Amino acid sequence: MHLTGDGLCAEICPSIFFAHSDGLYYVKDVDDPSGLDGGGEPKLQMAEGMANVPDKLVGDVVEASEECPGECIFVELEE
């Protein structure tokens, strides 16, 4: 397995994506700006959980998922 930490997602939408000390980028809920658990690890990782994204940021999150070279951002839109 090859992991990349390109950071394009955080460049496109820093309110939702952040860099962790492991060199990878993770998603955070806008209601929880740190994105970390009590032990300093990302709360949402490896397809565990979902982040709430305000309507005004949905376009940026979709763009980040489309630009992600690792194709590891998955967006589920509510109707």
Secondary structure as GFF3:
##gff-version 3
##sequence-region A 1 79
A	DSSP	alpha_helix	8	12	.	.	.	ID=ss1
A	DSSP	beta_strand	17	19	.	.	.	ID=ss2
A	DSSP	beta_strand	25	27	.	.	.	ID=ss3
A	DSSP	three_ten_helix	55	57	.	.	.	ID=ss4
A	DSSP	alpha_helix	58	67	.	.	.	ID=ss5
###
